[in-house]
Amino acid sequence: MRPQLAERETGLTPVGLDPLDTESKRRDLRRMKLVATGFLVGATVVFLATHWWLSRGGPGWVGYVKAAAEAGMVGALADWFAVTALFRRPLGLPIPHTAIIPTKKDQIGDSLGDFVGSNFLAEEVVRDKLHRTELPRRIGGWLAEPANAERVTAELATAVRGAVTVLRDEDVQEVVEQVVVRQLMSQQWGPPLGKVLEGVLADGTHHRLVDLVCDRAYDWVRANHDLVMRVVADHAPTWSPRFVDAMIADKVFSEVLAFAWAVKTDPEHPMRKAVDKFLVEFAHDLQHDPATIDRAESIKHQFVEHPDVQRLIGKAWTTIKTMILDAAADPSSALRRRVAEGLAGLGQRLHTDAEFRAKFDGWLEDAAGYVVRHYRKEITTLITDTVARWDAQETSRKVELQVGRDLQFIRINGTVVGSLAGLVIYAVSQMIT
């Protein structure tokens, strides 16, 4: 198994880089190490050559070169030691305060977590950043585009389909039956129904229903003259002549039709007043009369326990699931169109309505502030726990792979700066003497 894949699977080492990128960084690191070492070797060669030349009676300027080379060699060695001590023990010697990254890995992780928590996850910092980014305006401008609203809708539909597909039908059905139905059955239906009816009566909304009933009653009476005649004839005495029965039936029909017409056309008809009074009393009884409440409970149980209702409850989730999947899968479905239109409308409002945008911005800041205020430690624990699980030596190698190339310039600069410092010191000493 390749090292990168092993690291991902165990979770004990940092996630590996792309193999090609890793190999490229490794080559660059080796190249820079050779360059930095070349400077050290160059300074050493110059030092040895000038030392030999001076011992053979070389000219005075050679001393300046020798001093520069000697100081450059010391600077190169000192910086090599400093850079190497970050990642490992120089020459394998147990020198104190070396191999800093492997030995201090956990402390570094804790410090990094504290640093991120204090400087990046502070509530005032997060709020200020969210405020300055004007996120609601940007989101609104993006969502206002119909294509983007459609894209978000499609992604939401995919997520909904995935969530609905993952859910086990029997588990959801059990929730419907054991939680929803049980909750409905545990609550009295009378008082809330009475409260709703009371509100409907107070608004006068029921008058349209009463009008509809009166219209249909009048139409029914007018269309059923023969039925009225037959009912009167069936209940008339056997000795009554037929023409008398017909006269009585016509009179009854006329009176019933006139009564139905009066109820239909007169909003103040006593029959309508009686219906209103009955409904008001019924709404009150549903809320306060124990007998009526018990009657409503009995009807509730009869309704829920009816075989057809039980079959409907048993198929509730299957039906809902099918509706959701069909609506989510069809780009032209009414549900997806309404969601897309709603998102586009929300985006347009966020983009143009400064007051609503400010309110939305406040919601975002409050939500982010709540998260960092209550869960900052859990967030930074992601850093500390992850670093704690890494292998120390492998962590050191990977950090060196990332920053080691740049650190080699410290060695190069140490050689150059050391040489110049040595030259200046030697020159000053020669001037003094």
Steps between C-alpha positions, in 0.01 A plus 500: 500500500631846412602717797242767418215252498619339822507839669143577394368167623672489840440862588823496704700719264425818313306455176750439219555730207437412142778253402627718215500813716675312783774376271547848354535653848740226600724574199493873573592436864793277405619758247489784752677288762778434249524872420515598870754224570695620196535842662635335817741285298607804297572701814693206646709457184576872489594498869737203459654645184559843652634348822751296298592802290559722802713230661712511186544878517202617300422871458310693769165519319474121525439545873184692422377218277590243763310689773194532278510133410552398863203708622288379207582139590399562863176675395416216261559237769299694759202543267523137385479402866203734559303379197578134562408528869145588399442158344750255650805468727809630317738208429270286717646653818261538800554875522239680713238709322543327166248299289252768605210402273503124583542551874273805534234388252216489753596832656517654153152363426364643826662835435367505145151419626519776763630745240219422256239513778624833638573680174267349239206364699453791738137612486578862420740393221243268340224761525722770350611273217142402414392865511780617271454221245135608439408136458120551475537747214735269311280198558193701399657622178606147413164343588306764312628350175244238387773260387661507844166454675436198276843365582441528876157342458654209309759450773230512768295248302800268479558530874132435574495195272811367669361555848162345417664203329731432794216500753359155569129488418413288802680739737324807364166322495553404863565864584180600320295238680659509844580869533275705273184291533556441870551871556178578314312238699635624833362850444133589536349607170194676638652817654731584207222435248268717707761775508542487123122501446468793739753696298323416174167615642653823633636580152172411328684266264234231553238713323636393161455137598147570622426678171623197308284262706192721454559523125537125467194437722284731286627342178432153637144583608421662164637198310313237705129584458416139415677375813293732721183383327593136554585551870164671566313231312677222691408652836140599411207292642378222275153647491625841380415572132793531260417855394501608867843345548626684192364833626660448842833397338500809280429718800778334702743535209413866455545573869832314518626670184395842631669431831823390325489813281450725802793341683714532189425866428458651847832534693298584813263205476420338837623167367841651435495659846418160648795342314734772628372452855541125475858530371595748774360271769668200339839677494456587869399144590797354315726702728317485833225235508638162622229301324569666163877462548454129577280463194770662286759261648278204420462617140878552483569141604239365259655705221863399566414134558300471179664242267528745212673758721734234636593399146560865416728541803685180408569636151563859609881493476497305173267756349694797633831345391373442147372857478831642624714287266280576198496873571876512569587303185284707263657840418160625382310393812298763683705445817834562330366801311368654820826434683701657216266800486516535877882492498516753217256726685703469819816584310339804337379626835840446662663691215264797493340530846756657732282459810438130439869451412604660828259275689634192318855613570412527869363145497821372345718685748292379794515141375876516441551670836301228675704226331842645585386599849379153592699270273834675450680243715346212303608663172858555612505144636486391136848649462649375825355150477600461137856610568514271804412199281778570252820299511778726628773403252268496202363840603851636515580365153184647350550842659856500372374407156267802504733768641847343488586645160447855626693424820808412293524867410570561869810283464603683183439840660688387809805419286487830314422720804758315708763558235424871482495529880834317524650725235384815683625373838837405353532836322414692818749294700772572245426871511517506881827312512 
